[in-house]
Amino acid sequence: MRIREFQQRIDEMYSDTDRARGAAKTFLWLTEEFGELASAIAGDDQKNKEEEFADVFAWLCSIANVEGVDIESAVIEKYVDRRPEGHK
């Protein structure tokens, strides 16, 4: 599955709720997931880490959908075939 396909699936499943909630509140959900990921990284449970990485990615796709951003295209444009400044 490509990133675009996953993002579309998230849009099909959650777009009504995400758009009704709006970008700012959807971003708050994403930040909560970052906290859960941080806790998972601090621990030793590999399955929990995998689940929390998946949650962060899914919420990132949700907010990208609300904002009309195609993550796959954005990543390709910025990172493929070059190393952007500031990413060390």
PDB file with SEQRES, HELIX, SHEET and CRYST1 records, atoms N, CA, C and O in Angstrom:
SEQRES   1 A   88  MET ARG ILE ARG GLU PHE GLN GLN ARG ILE ASP GLU MET          
SEQRES   2 A   88  TYR SER ASP THR ASP ARG ALA ARG GLY ALA ALA LYS THR          
SEQRES   3 A   88  PHE LEU TRP LEU THR GLU GLU PHE GLY GLU LEU ALA SER          
SEQRES   4 A   88  ALA ILE ALA GLY ASP ASP GLN LYS ASN LYS GLU GLU GLU          
SEQRES   5 A   88  PHE ALA ASP VAL PHE ALA TRP LEU CYS SER ILE ALA ASN          
SEQRES   6 A   88  VAL GLU GLY VAL ASP ILE GLU SER ALA VAL ILE GLU LYS          
SEQRES   7 A   88  TYR VAL ASP ARG ARG PRO GLU GLY HIS LYS                      
HELIX    1 AA1 ILE A    3  ARG A   21  1                                  19    
HELIX    2 AA2 ALA A   23  ALA A   42  1                                  20    
HELIX    3 AA3 GLN A   46  GLU A   67  1                                  22    
HELIX    4 AA4 ILE A   71  TYR A   79  1                                   9    
CRYST1    1.000    1.000    1.000  90.00  90.00  90.00 P 1           1          
ATOM      1  N   MET A   1       0.848  -1.182   0.000  1.00  0.00           N  
ATOM      2  CA  MET A   1       0.000   0.000   0.000  1.00  0.00           C  
ATOM      3  C   MET A   1       0.888   1.238   0.000  1.00  0.00           C  
ATOM      4  O   MET A   1       1.847   1.332   0.765  1.00  0.00           O  
ATOM      5  N   ARG A   2       0.563   2.151  -0.840  1.00  0.00           N  
ATOM      6  CA  ARG A   2       1.302   3.415  -0.904  1.00  0.00           C  
ATOM      7  C   ARG A   2       0.754   4.379   0.142  1.00  0.00           C  
ATOM      8  O   ARG A   2      -0.352   4.205   0.655  1.00  0.00           O  
ATOM      9  N   ILE A   3       1.549   5.391   0.443  1.00  0.00           N  
ATOM     10  CA  ILE A   3       1.130   6.399   1.423  1.00  0.00           C  
ATOM     11  C   ILE A   3      -0.189   7.034   0.983  1.00  0.00           C  
ATOM     12  O   ILE A   3      -1.098   7.209   1.795  1.00  0.00           O  
ATOM     13  N   ARG A   4      -0.293   7.372  -0.283  1.00  0.00           N  
ATOM     14  CA  ARG A   4      -1.509   8.025  -0.790  1.00  0.00           C  
ATOM     15  C   ARG A   4      -2.739   7.142  -0.589  1.00  0.00           C  
ATOM     16  O   ARG A   4      -3.814   7.633  -0.245  1.00  0.00           O  
ATOM     17  N   GLU A   5      -2.574   5.846  -0.804  1.00  0.00           N  
ATOM     18  CA  GLU A   5      -3.688   4.908  -0.620  1.00  0.00           C  
ATOM     19  C   GLU A   5      -4.111   4.849   0.847  1.00  0.00           C  
ATOM     20  O   GLU A   5      -5.304   4.827   1.152  1.00  0.00           O  
ATOM     21  N   PHE A   6      -3.136   4.823   1.750  1.00  0.00           N  
ATOM     22  CA  PHE A   6      -3.465   4.806   3.168  1.00  0.00           C  
ATOM     23  C   PHE A   6      -4.160   6.110   3.566  1.00  0.00           C  
ATOM     24  O   PHE A   6      -5.154   6.092   4.292  1.00  0.00           O  
ATOM     25  N   GLN A   7      -3.637   7.227   3.094  1.00  0.00           N  
ATOM     26  CA  GLN A   7      -4.248   8.519   3.414  1.00  0.00           C  
ATOM     27  C   GLN A   7      -5.684   8.573   2.906  1.00  0.00           C  
ATOM     28  O   GLN A   7      -6.563   9.105   3.585  1.00  0.00           O  
ATOM     29  N   GLN A   8      -5.925   8.028   1.725  1.00  0.00           N  
ATOM     30  CA  GLN A   8      -7.287   7.985   1.186  1.00  0.00           C  
ATOM     31  C   GLN A   8      -8.189   7.113   2.052  1.00  0.00           C  
ATOM     32  O   GLN A   8      -9.344   7.457   2.300  1.00  0.00           O  
ATOM     33  N   ARG A   9      -7.655   5.987   2.510  1.00  0.00           N  
ATOM     34  CA  ARG A   9      -8.444   5.097   3.386  1.00  0.00           C  
ATOM     35  C   ARG A   9      -8.825   5.809   4.674  1.00  0.00           C  
ATOM     36  O   ARG A   9      -9.966   5.711   5.127  1.00  0.00           O  
ATOM     37  N   ILE A  10      -7.887   6.517   5.259  1.00  0.00           N  
ATOM     38  CA  ILE A  10      -8.177   7.293   6.473  1.00  0.00           C  
ATOM     39  C   ILE A  10      -9.249   8.336   6.159  1.00  0.00           C  
ATOM     40  O   ILE A  10     -10.156   8.552   6.963  1.00  0.00           O  
ATOM     41  N   ASP A  11      -9.152   8.978   5.007  1.00  0.00           N  
ATOM     42  CA  ASP A  11     -10.152   9.973   4.607  1.00  0.00           C  
ATOM     43  C   ASP A  11     -11.532   9.347   4.486  1.00  0.00           C  
ATOM     44  O   ASP A  11     -12.523   9.913   4.948  1.00  0.00           O  
ATOM     45  N   GLU A  12     -11.592   8.170   3.859  1.00  0.00           N  
ATOM     46  CA  GLU A  12     -12.882   7.481   3.704  1.00  0.00           C  
ATOM     47  C   GLU A  12     -13.480   7.106   5.060  1.00  0.00           C  
ATOM     48  O   GLU A  12     -14.696   7.172   5.241  1.00  0.00           O  
ATOM     49  N   MET A  13     -12.647   6.722   5.992  1.00  0.00           N  
ATOM     50  CA  MET A  13     -13.128   6.251   7.291  1.00  0.00           C  
ATOM     51  C   MET A  13     -13.493   7.399   8.242  1.00  0.00           C  
ATOM     52  O   MET A  13     -14.450   7.293   9.009  1.00  0.00           O  
ATOM     53  N   TYR A  14     -12.727   8.494   8.187  1.00  0.00           N  
ATOM     54  CA  TYR A  14     -12.843   9.508   9.243  1.00  0.00           C  
ATOM     55  C   TYR A  14     -13.083  10.936   8.761  1.00  0.00           C  
ATOM     56  O   TYR A  14     -13.154  11.845   9.589  1.00  0.00           O  
ATOM     57  N   SER A  15     -13.210  11.164   7.471  1.00  0.00           N  
ATOM     58  CA  SER A  15     -13.234  12.542   6.976  1.00  0.00           C  
ATOM     59  C   SER A  15     -14.380  13.378   7.540  1.00  0.00           C  
ATOM     60  O   SER A  15     -14.183  14.548   7.868  1.00  0.00           O  
ATOM     61  N   ASP A  16     -15.561  12.803   7.656  1.00  0.00           N  
ATOM     62  CA  ASP A  16     -16.686  13.593   8.180  1.00  0.00           C  
ATOM     63  C   ASP A  16     -16.392  14.083   9.590  1.00  0.00           C  
ATOM     64  O   ASP A  16     -16.593  15.258   9.899  1.00  0.00           O  
ATOM     65  N   THR A  17     -15.922  13.192  10.434  1.00  0.00           N  
ATOM     66  CA  THR A  17     -15.604  13.555  11.824  1.00  0.00           C  
ATOM     67  C   THR A  17     -14.453  14.543  11.876  1.00  0.00           C  
ATOM     68  O   THR A  17     -14.517  15.542  12.594  1.00  0.00           O  
ATOM     69  N   ASP A  18     -13.390  14.265  11.110  1.00  0.00           N  
ATOM     70  CA  ASP A  18     -12.206  15.128  11.148  1.00  0.00           C  
ATOM     71  C   ASP A  18     -12.506  16.532  10.646  1.00  0.00           C  
ATOM     72  O   ASP A  18     -12.065  17.512  11.247  1.00  0.00           O  
ATOM     73  N   ARG A  19     -13.242  16.637   9.565  1.00  0.00           N  
ATOM     74  CA  ARG A  19     -13.554  17.959   9.026  1.00  0.00           C  
ATOM     75  C   ARG A  19     -14.512  18.726   9.946  1.00  0.00           C  
ATOM     76  O   ARG A  19     -14.400  19.944  10.087  1.00  0.00           O  
ATOM     77  N   ALA A  20     -15.437  18.019  10.560  1.00  0.00           N  
ATOM     78  CA  ALA A  20     -16.342  18.679  11.510  1.00  0.00           C  
ATOM     79  C   ALA A  20     -15.571  19.175  12.735  1.00  0.00           C  
ATOM     80  O   ALA A  20     -15.882  20.227  13.292  1.00  0.00           O  
ATOM     81  N   ARG A  21     -14.566  18.406  13.145  1.00  0.00           N  
ATOM     82  CA  ARG A  21     -13.744  18.787  14.293  1.00  0.00           C  
ATOM     83  C   ARG A  21     -12.849  19.965  13.944  1.00  0.00           C  
ATOM     84  O   ARG A  21     -12.606  20.835  14.781  1.00  0.00           O  
ATOM     85  N   GLY A  22     -12.356  19.995  12.708  1.00  0.00           N  
ATOM     86  CA  GLY A  22     -11.475  21.065  12.265  1.00  0.00           C  
ATOM     87  C   GLY A  22     -10.009  20.750  12.493  1.00  0.00           C  
ATOM     88  O   GLY A  22      -9.658  19.840  13.244  1.00  0.00           O  
ATOM     89  N   ALA A  23      -9.164  21.522  11.829  1.00  0.00           N  
ATOM     90  CA  ALA A  23      -7.721  21.274  11.871  1.00  0.00           C  
ATOM     91  C   ALA A  23      -7.137  21.458  13.265  1.00  0.00           C  
ATOM     92  O   ALA A  23      -6.325  20.643  13.703  1.00  0.00           O  
ATOM     93  N   ALA A  24      -7.529  22.499  13.958  1.00  0.00           N  
ATOM     94  CA  ALA A  24      -6.924  22.772  15.264  1.00  0.00           C  
ATOM     95  C   ALA A  24      -7.202  21.651  16.264  1.00  0.00           C  
ATOM     96  O   ALA A  24      -6.292  21.199  16.959  1.00  0.00           O  
ATOM     97  N   LYS A  25      -8.441  21.206  16.336  1.00  0.00           N  
ATOM     98  CA  LYS A  25      -8.774  20.143  17.284  1.00  0.00           C  
ATOM     99  C   LYS A  25      -8.223  18.791  16.834  1.00  0.00           C  
ATOM    100  O   LYS A  25      -7.863  17.962  17.670  1.00  0.00           O  
ATOM    101  N   THR A  26      -8.156  18.562  15.532  1.00  0.00           N  
ATOM    102  CA  THR A  26      -7.551  17.330  15.037  1.00  0.00           C  
ATOM    103  C   THR A  26      -6.067  17.328  15.368  1.00  0.00           C  
ATOM    104  O   THR A  26      -5.505  16.283  15.697  1.00  0.00           O  
ATOM    105  N   PHE A  27      -5.430  18.486  15.282  1.00  0.00           N  
ATOM    106  CA  PHE A  27      -4.014  18.594  15.663  1.00  0.00           C  
ATOM    107  C   PHE A  27      -3.820  18.265  17.134  1.00  0.00           C  
ATOM    108  O   PHE A  27      -2.810  17.662  17.496  1.00  0.00           O  
ATOM    109  N   LEU A  28      -4.752  18.641  17.982  1.00  0.00           N  
ATOM    110  CA  LEU A  28      -4.651  18.290  19.407  1.00  0.00           C  
ATOM    111  C   LEU A  28      -4.659  16.779  19.601  1.00  0.00           C  
ATOM    112  O   LEU A  28      -3.928  16.256  20.442  1.00  0.00           O  
ATOM    113  N   TRP A  29      -5.481  16.075  18.827  1.00  0.00           N  
ATOM    114  CA  TRP A  29      -5.480  14.608  18.900  1.00  0.00           C  
ATOM    115  C   TRP A  29      -4.126  14.056  18.473  1.00  0.00           C  
ATOM    116  O   TRP A  29      -3.615  13.115  19.079  1.00  0.00           O  
ATOM    117  N   LEU A  30      -3.546  14.646  17.425  1.00  0.00           N  
ATOM    118  CA  LEU A  30      -2.224  14.216  16.961  1.00  0.00           C  
ATOM    119  C   LEU A  30      -1.179  14.424  18.059  1.00  0.00           C  
ATOM    120  O   LEU A  30      -0.339  13.553  18.287  1.00  0.00           O  
ATOM    121  N   THR A  31      -1.227  15.554  18.730  1.00  0.00           N  
ATOM    122  CA  THR A  31      -0.238  15.801  19.782  1.00  0.00           C  
ATOM    123  C   THR A  31      -0.403  14.821  20.938  1.00  0.00           C  
ATOM    124  O   THR A  31       0.587  14.425  21.554  1.00  0.00           O  
ATOM    125  N   GLU A  32      -1.622  14.428  21.239  1.00  0.00           N  
ATOM    126  CA  GLU A  32      -1.844  13.409  22.270  1.00  0.00           C  
ATOM    127  C   GLU A  32      -1.185  12.101  21.867  1.00  0.00           C  
ATOM    128  O   GLU A  32      -0.584  11.418  22.696  1.00  0.00           O  
ATOM    129  N   GLU A  33      -1.301  11.756  20.593  1.00  0.00           N  
ATOM    130  CA  GLU A  33      -0.668  10.531  20.103  1.00  0.00           C  
ATOM    131  C   GLU A  33       0.850  10.614  20.169  1.00  0.00           C  
ATOM    132  O   GLU A  33       1.506   9.602  20.415  1.00  0.00           O  
ATOM    133  N   PHE A  34       1.425  11.797  19.955  1.00  0.00           N  
ATOM    134  CA  PHE A  34       2.872  11.957  20.112  1.00  0.00           C  
ATOM    135  C   PHE A  34       3.282  11.659  21.555  1.00  0.00           C  
ATOM    136  O   PHE A  34       4.324  11.048  21.791  1.00  0.00           O  
ATOM    137  N   GLY A  35       2.473  12.084  22.508  1.00  0.00           N  
ATOM    138  CA  GLY A  35       2.764  11.783  23.911  1.00  0.00           C  
ATOM    139  C   GLY A  35       2.731  10.289  24.179  1.00  0.00           C  
ATOM    140  O   GLY A  35       3.585   9.762  24.892  1.00  0.00           O  
ATOM    141  N   GLU A  36       1.751   9.609  23.612  1.00  0.00           N  
ATOM    142  CA  GLU A  36       1.666   8.156  23.780  1.00  0.00           C  
ATOM    143  C   GLU A  36       2.849   7.467  23.111  1.00  0.00           C  
ATOM    144  O   GLU A  36       3.362   6.475  23.628  1.00  0.00           O  
ATOM    145  N   LEU A  37       3.286   7.986  21.962  1.00  0.00           N  
ATOM    146  CA  LEU A  37       4.453   7.431  21.293  1.00  0.00           C  
ATOM    147  C   LEU A  37       5.707   7.647  22.140  1.00  0.00           C  
ATOM    148  O   LEU A  37       6.544   6.751  22.248  1.00  0.00           O  
ATOM    149  N   ALA A  38       5.838   8.812  22.732  1.00  0.00           N  
ATOM    150  CA  ALA A  38       6.999   9.089  23.586  1.00  0.00           C  
ATOM    151  C   ALA A  38       7.057   8.108  24.752  1.00  0.00           C  
ATOM    152  O   ALA A  38       8.126   7.607  25.099  1.00  0.00           O  
ATOM    153  N   SER A  39       5.916   7.842  25.345  1.00  0.00           N  
ATOM    154  CA  SER A  39       5.866   6.869  26.447  1.00  0.00           C  
ATOM    155  C   SER A  39       6.231   5.477  25.962  1.00  0.00           C  
ATOM    156  O   SER A  39       6.941   4.743  26.649  1.00  0.00           O  
ATOM    157  N   ALA A  40       5.750   5.110  24.784  1.00  0.00           N  
ATOM    158  CA  ALA A  40       6.059   3.790  24.231  1.00  0.00           C  
ATOM    159  C   ALA A  40       7.553   3.656  23.946  1.00  0.00           C  
ATOM    160  O   ALA A  40       8.149   2.616  24.226  1.00  0.00           O  
ATOM    161  N   ILE A  41       8.153   4.699  23.394  1.00  0.00           N  
ATOM    162  CA  ILE A  41       9.584   4.672  23.089  1.00  0.00           C  
ATOM    163  C   ILE A  41      10.403   4.508  24.365  1.00  0.00           C  
ATOM    164  O   ILE A  41      11.454   3.868  24.354  1.00  0.00           O  
ATOM    165  N   ALA A  42       9.927   5.076  25.444  1.00  0.00           N  
ATOM    166  CA  ALA A  42      10.632   4.964  26.725  1.00  0.00           C  
ATOM    167  C   ALA A  42      10.536   3.566  27.317  1.00  0.00           C  
ATOM    168  O   ALA A  42      11.299   3.222  28.220  1.00  0.00           O  
ATOM    169  N   GLY A  43       9.620   2.768  26.825  1.00  0.00           N  
ATOM    170  CA  GLY A  43       9.410   1.428  27.360  1.00  0.00           C  
ATOM    171  C   GLY A  43      10.063   0.349  26.515  1.00  0.00           C  
ATOM    172  O   GLY A  43      10.829   0.628  25.592  1.00  0.00           O  
ATOM    173  N   ASP A  44       9.742  -0.881  26.854  1.00  0.00           N  
ATOM    174  CA  ASP A  44      10.346  -2.034  26.190  1.00  0.00           C  
ATOM    175  C   ASP A  44       9.349  -2.861  25.378  1.00  0.00           C  
ATOM    176  O   ASP A  44       9.704  -3.923  24.867  1.00  0.00           O  
ATOM    177  N   ASP A  45       8.122  -2.392  25.255  1.00  0.00           N  
ATOM    178  CA  ASP A  45       7.077  -3.150  24.568  1.00  0.00           C  
ATOM    179  C   ASP A  45       7.077  -2.800  23.078  1.00  0.00           C  
ATOM    180  O   ASP A  45       6.531  -1.771  22.680  1.00  0.00           O  
ATOM    181  N   GLN A  46       7.687  -3.655  22.260  1.00  0.00           N  
ATOM    182  CA  GLN A  46       7.815  -3.388  20.822  1.00  0.00           C  
ATOM    183  C   GLN A  46       6.458  -3.265  20.142  1.00  0.00           C  
ATOM    184  O   GLN A  46       6.279  -2.405  19.279  1.00  0.00           O  
ATOM    185  N   LYS A  47       5.511  -4.097  20.512  1.00  0.00           N  
ATOM    186  CA  LYS A  47       4.170  -4.047  19.908  1.00  0.00           C  
ATOM    187  C   LYS A  47       3.509  -2.696  20.186  1.00  0.00           C  
ATOM    188  O   LYS A  47       2.877  -2.116  19.303  1.00  0.00           O  
ATOM    189  N   ASN A  48       3.656  -2.202  21.408  1.00  0.00           N  
ATOM    190  CA  ASN A  48       3.104  -0.893  21.765  1.00  0.00           C  
ATOM    191  C   ASN A  48       3.760   0.205  20.936  1.00  0.00           C  
ATOM    192  O   ASN A  48       3.076   1.121  20.478  1.00  0.00           O  
ATOM    193  N   LYS A  49       5.068   0.129  20.736  1.00  0.00           N  
ATOM    194  CA  LYS A  49       5.752   1.119  19.903  1.00  0.00           C  
ATOM    195  C   LYS A  49       5.170   1.117  18.493  1.00  0.00           C  
ATOM    196  O   LYS A  49       4.876   2.172  17.931  1.00  0.00           O  
ATOM    197  N   GLU A  50       5.008  -0.077  17.929  1.00  0.00           N  
ATOM    198  CA  GLU A  50       4.466  -0.182  16.581  1.00  0.00           C  
ATOM    199  C   GLU A  50       3.063   0.409  16.494  1.00  0.00           C  
ATOM    200  O   GLU A  50       2.741   1.117  15.540  1.00  0.00           O  
ATOM    201  N   GLU A  51       2.235   0.120  17.483  1.00  0.00           N  
ATOM    202  CA  GLU A  51       0.871   0.647  17.495  1.00  0.00           C  
ATOM    203  C   GLU A  51       0.863   2.166  17.592  1.00  0.00           C  
ATOM    204  O   GLU A  51       0.083   2.832  16.912  1.00  0.00           O  
ATOM    205  N   GLU A  52       1.726   2.709  18.431  1.00  0.00           N  
ATOM    206  CA  GLU A  52       1.747   4.165  18.603  1.00  0.00           C  
ATOM    207  C   GLU A  52       2.320   4.875  17.379  1.00  0.00           C  
ATOM    208  O   GLU A  52       1.855   5.960  17.030  1.00  0.00           O  
ATOM    209  N   PHE A  53       3.330   4.281  16.713  1.00  0.00           N  
ATOM    210  CA  PHE A  53       3.799   4.853  15.448  1.00  0.00           C  
ATOM    211  C   PHE A  53       2.664   4.857  14.431  1.00  0.00           C  
ATOM    212  O   PHE A  53       2.482   5.836  13.706  1.00  0.00           O  
ATOM    213  N   ALA A  54       1.902   3.771  14.375  1.00  0.00           N  
ATOM    214  CA  ALA A  54       0.772   3.691  13.452  1.00  0.00           C  
ATOM    215  C   ALA A  54      -0.275   4.750  13.783  1.00  0.00           C  
ATOM    216  O   ALA A  54      -0.822   5.386  12.881  1.00  0.00           O  
ATOM    217  N   ASP A  55      -0.557   4.944  15.069  1.00  0.00           N  
ATOM    218  CA  ASP A  55      -1.536   5.956  15.470  1.00  0.00           C  
ATOM    219  C   ASP A  55      -1.090   7.354  15.057  1.00  0.00           C  
ATOM    220  O   ASP A  55      -1.888   8.133  14.536  1.00  0.00           O  
ATOM    221  N   VAL A  56       0.183   7.675  15.288  1.00  0.00           N  
ATOM    222  CA  VAL A  56       0.696   8.997  14.916  1.00  0.00           C  
ATOM    223  C   VAL A  56       0.558   9.197  13.412  1.00  0.00           C  
ATOM    224  O   VAL A  56       0.132  10.261  12.961  1.00  0.00           O  
ATOM    225  N   PHE A  57       0.917   8.175  12.636  1.00  0.00           N  
ATOM    226  CA  PHE A  57       0.830   8.305  11.185  1.00  0.00           C  
ATOM    227  C   PHE A  57      -0.617   8.472  10.732  1.00  0.00           C  
ATOM    228  O   PHE A  57      -0.902   9.278   9.846  1.00  0.00           O  
ATOM    229  N   ALA A  58      -1.523   7.719  11.330  1.00  0.00           N  
ATOM    230  CA  ALA A  58      -2.939   7.832  10.962  1.00  0.00           C  
ATOM    231  C   ALA A  58      -3.482   9.225  11.284  1.00  0.00           C  
ATOM    232  O   ALA A  58      -4.198   9.812  10.473  1.00  0.00           O  
ATOM    233  N   TRP A  59      -3.147   9.752  12.451  1.00  0.00           N  
ATOM    234  CA  TRP A  59      -3.615  11.097  12.808  1.00  0.00           C  
ATOM    235  C   TRP A  59      -2.950  12.156  11.939  1.00  0.00           C  
ATOM    236  O   TRP A  59      -3.575  13.168  11.621  1.00  0.00           O  
ATOM    237  N   LEU A  60      -1.692  11.944  11.548  1.00  0.00           N  
ATOM    238  CA  LEU A  60      -1.030  12.869  10.634  1.00  0.00           C  
ATOM    239  C   LEU A  60      -1.773  12.890   9.303  1.00  0.00           C  
ATOM    240  O   LEU A  60      -1.980  13.953   8.717  1.00  0.00           O  
ATOM    241  N   CYS A  61      -2.171  11.721   8.835  1.00  0.00           N  
ATOM    242  CA  CYS A  61      -2.964  11.642   7.602  1.00  0.00           C  
ATOM    243  C   CYS A  61      -4.301  12.350   7.770  1.00  0.00           C  
ATOM    244  O   CYS A  61      -4.766  13.024   6.850  1.00  0.00           O  
ATOM    245  N   SER A  62      -4.917  12.203   8.930  1.00  0.00           N  
ATOM    246  CA  SER A  62      -6.201  12.868   9.185  1.00  0.00           C  
ATOM    247  C   SER A  62      -6.081  14.372   9.056  1.00  0.00           C  
ATOM    248  O   SER A  62      -6.890  15.008   8.382  1.00  0.00           O  
ATOM    249  N   ILE A  63      -5.072  14.946   9.701  1.00  0.00           N  
ATOM    250  CA  ILE A  63      -4.939  16.407   9.653  1.00  0.00           C  
ATOM    251  C   ILE A  63      -4.512  16.857   8.258  1.00  0.00           C  
ATOM    252  O   ILE A  63      -4.903  17.935   7.810  1.00  0.00           O  
ATOM    253  N   ALA A  64      -3.718  16.045   7.571  1.00  0.00           N  
ATOM    254  CA  ALA A  64      -3.357  16.388   6.189  1.00  0.00           C  
ATOM    255  C   ALA A  64      -4.604  16.406   5.309  1.00  0.00           C  
ATOM    256  O   ALA A  64      -4.743  17.273   4.446  1.00  0.00           O  
ATOM    257  N   ASN A  65      -5.503  15.460   5.523  1.00  0.00           N  
ATOM    258  CA  ASN A  65      -6.748  15.450   4.760  1.00  0.00           C  
ATOM    259  C   ASN A  65      -7.569  16.697   5.028  1.00  0.00           C  
ATOM    260  O   ASN A  65      -8.095  17.307   4.097  1.00  0.00           O  
ATOM    261  N   VAL A  66      -7.682  17.078   6.276  1.00  0.00           N  
ATOM    262  CA  VAL A  66      -8.443  18.289   6.626  1.00  0.00           C  
ATOM    263  C   VAL A  66      -7.838  19.511   5.939  1.00  0.00           C  
ATOM    264  O   VAL A  66      -8.557  20.408   5.501  1.00  0.00           O  
ATOM    265  N   GLU A  67      -6.516  19.535   5.850  1.00  0.00           N  
ATOM    266  CA  GLU A  67      -5.806  20.682   5.273  1.00  0.00           C  
ATOM    267  C   GLU A  67      -5.570  20.560   3.772  1.00  0.00           C  
ATOM    268  O   GLU A  67      -5.007  21.468   3.161  1.00  0.00           O  
ATOM    269  N   GLY A  68      -5.996  19.445   3.167  1.00  0.00           N  
ATOM    270  CA  GLY A  68      -5.843  19.284   1.725  1.00  0.00           C  
ATOM    271  C   GLY A  68      -4.404  19.036   1.273  1.00  0.00           C  
ATOM    272  O   GLY A  68      -4.010  19.475   0.193  1.00  0.00           O  
ATOM    273  N   VAL A  69      -3.621  18.336   2.091  1.00  0.00           N  
ATOM    274  CA  VAL A  69      -2.227  18.047   1.765  1.00  0.00           C  
ATOM    275  C   VAL A  69      -2.086  16.568   1.406  1.00  0.00           C  
ATOM    276  O   VAL A  69      -2.515  15.693   2.158  1.00  0.00           O  
ATOM    277  N   ASP A  70      -1.486  16.304   0.258  1.00  0.00           N  
ATOM    278  CA  ASP A  70      -1.160  14.949  -0.165  1.00  0.00           C  
ATOM    279  C   ASP A  70       0.225  14.639   0.406  1.00  0.00           C  
ATOM    280  O   ASP A  70       1.234  15.119  -0.112  1.00  0.00           O  
ATOM    281  N   ILE A  71       0.271  13.838   1.470  1.00  0.00           N  
ATOM    282  CA  ILE A  71       1.536  13.575   2.159  1.00  0.00           C  
ATOM    283  C   ILE A  71       2.550  12.909   1.233  1.00  0.00           C  
ATOM    284  O   ILE A  71       3.724  13.280   1.233  1.00  0.00           O  
ATOM    285  N   GLU A  72       2.116  11.948   0.459  1.00  0.00           N  
ATOM    286  CA  GLU A  72       3.053  11.257  -0.433  1.00  0.00           C  
ATOM    287  C   GLU A  72       3.734  12.243  -1.376  1.00  0.00           C  
ATOM    288  O   GLU A  72       4.956  12.211  -1.519  1.00  0.00           O  
ATOM    289  N   SER A  73       2.975  13.102  -2.009  1.00  0.00           N  
ATOM    290  CA  SER A  73       3.551  14.095  -2.911  1.00  0.00           C  
ATOM    291  C   SER A  73       4.484  15.051  -2.171  1.00  0.00           C  
ATOM    292  O   SER A  73       5.551  15.400  -2.676  1.00  0.00           O  
ATOM    293  N   ALA A  74       4.085  15.466  -0.993  1.00  0.00           N  
ATOM    294  CA  ALA A  74       4.905  16.394  -0.213  1.00  0.00           C  
ATOM    295  C   ALA A  74       6.236  15.770   0.177  1.00  0.00           C  
ATOM    296  O   ALA A  74       7.276  16.425   0.110  1.00  0.00           O  
ATOM    297  N   VAL A  75       6.205  14.497   0.589  1.00  0.00           N  
ATOM    298  CA  VAL A  75       7.432  13.806   0.982  1.00  0.00           C  
ATOM    299  C   VAL A  75       8.348  13.618  -0.227  1.00  0.00           C  
ATOM    300  O   VAL A  75       9.554  13.846  -0.140  1.00  0.00           O  
ATOM    301  N   ILE A  76       7.777  13.208  -1.338  1.00  0.00           N  
ATOM    302  CA  ILE A  76       8.583  13.009  -2.546  1.00  0.00           C  
ATOM    303  C   ILE A  76       9.234  14.321  -2.965  1.00  0.00           C  
ATOM    304  O   ILE A  76      10.425  14.364  -3.270  1.00  0.00           O  
ATOM    305  N   GLU A  77       8.450  15.379  -2.977  1.00  0.00           N  
ATOM    306  CA  GLU A  77       8.971  16.674  -3.408  1.00  0.00           C  
ATOM    307  C   GLU A  77      10.092  17.169  -2.498  1.00  0.00           C  
ATOM    308  O   GLU A  77      11.077  17.736  -2.971  1.00  0.00           O  
ATOM    309  N   LYS A  78       9.939  16.955  -1.203  1.00  0.00           N  
ATOM    310  CA  LYS A  78      10.926  17.513  -0.269  1.00  0.00           C  
ATOM    311  C   LYS A  78      12.118  16.591  -0.025  1.00  0.00           C  
ATOM    312  O   LYS A  78      13.236  17.081   0.132  1.00  0.00           O  
ATOM    313  N   TYR A  79      11.917  15.261   0.011  1.00  0.00           N  
ATOM    314  CA  TYR A  79      12.967  14.359   0.474  1.00  0.00           C  
ATOM    315  C   TYR A  79      13.561  13.413  -0.560  1.00  0.00           C  
ATOM    316  O   TYR A  79      14.678  12.935  -0.362  1.00  0.00           O  
ATOM    317  N   VAL A  80      12.877  13.127  -1.635  1.00  0.00           N  
ATOM    318  CA  VAL A  80      13.400  12.166  -2.599  1.00  0.00           C  
ATOM    319  C   VAL A  80      14.446  12.858  -3.468  1.00  0.00           C  
ATOM    320  O   VAL A  80      14.227  13.954  -3.984  1.00  0.00           O  
ATOM    321  N   ASP A  81      15.568  12.198  -3.613  1.00  0.00           N  
ATOM    322  CA  ASP A  81      16.677  12.684  -4.442  1.00  0.00           C  
ATOM    323  C   ASP A  81      17.405  13.903  -3.883  1.00  0.00           C  
ATOM    324  O   ASP A  81      18.208  14.522  -4.582  1.00  0.00           O  
ATOM    325  N   ARG A  82      17.132  14.244  -2.650  1.00  0.00           N  
ATOM    326  CA  ARG A  82      17.895  15.333  -2.033  1.00  0.00           C  
ATOM    327  C   ARG A  82      17.759  15.262  -0.525  1.00  0.00           C  
ATOM    328  O   ARG A  82      16.877  14.589   0.008  1.00  0.00           O  
ATOM    329  N   ARG A  83      18.631  15.956   0.137  1.00  0.00           N  
ATOM    330  CA  ARG A  83      18.591  16.044   1.592  1.00  0.00           C  
ATOM    331  C   ARG A  83      18.313  17.489   1.965  1.00  0.00           C  
ATOM    332  O   ARG A  83      19.175  18.349   1.785  1.00  0.00           O  
ATOM    333  N   PRO A  84      17.117  17.770   2.486  1.00  0.00           N  
ATOM    334  CA  PRO A  84      16.771  19.160   2.768  1.00  0.00           C  
ATOM    335  C   PRO A  84      17.648  19.760   3.870  1.00  0.00           C  
ATOM    336  O   PRO A  84      18.101  19.063   4.778  1.00  0.00           O  
ATOM    337  N   GLU A  85      17.867  21.043   3.766  1.00  0.00           N  
ATOM    338  CA  GLU A  85      18.603  21.748   4.806  1.00  0.00           C  
ATOM    339  C   GLU A  85      17.847  21.663   6.114  1.00  0.00           C  
ATOM    340  O   GLU A  85      16.616  21.640   6.135  1.00  0.00           O  
ATOM    341  N   GLY A  86      18.585  21.616   7.196  1.00  0.00           N  
ATOM    342  CA  GLY A  86      17.968  21.592   8.513  1.00  0.00           C  
ATOM    343  C   GLY A  86      17.675  20.213   9.043  1.00  0.00           C  
ATOM    344  O   GLY A  86      17.394  20.065  10.233  1.00  0.00           O  
ATOM    345  N   HIS A  87      17.730  19.192   8.200  1.00  0.00           N  
ATOM    346  CA  HIS A  87      17.505  17.813   8.639  1.00  0.00           C  
ATOM    347  C   HIS A  87      18.864  17.152   8.766  1.00  0.00           C  
ATOM    348  O   HIS A  87      19.461  16.718   7.780  1.00  0.00           O  
ATOM    349  N   LYS A  88      19.336  17.087   9.994  1.00  0.00           N  
ATOM    350  CA  LYS A  88      20.699  16.590  10.245  1.00  0.00           C  
ATOM    351  C   LYS A  88      20.696  15.204  10.791  1.00  0.00           C  
ATOM    352  O   LYS A  88      21.759  14.642  11.055  1.00  0.00           O  
TER     353      LYS A  88                                                      
END                                                                             
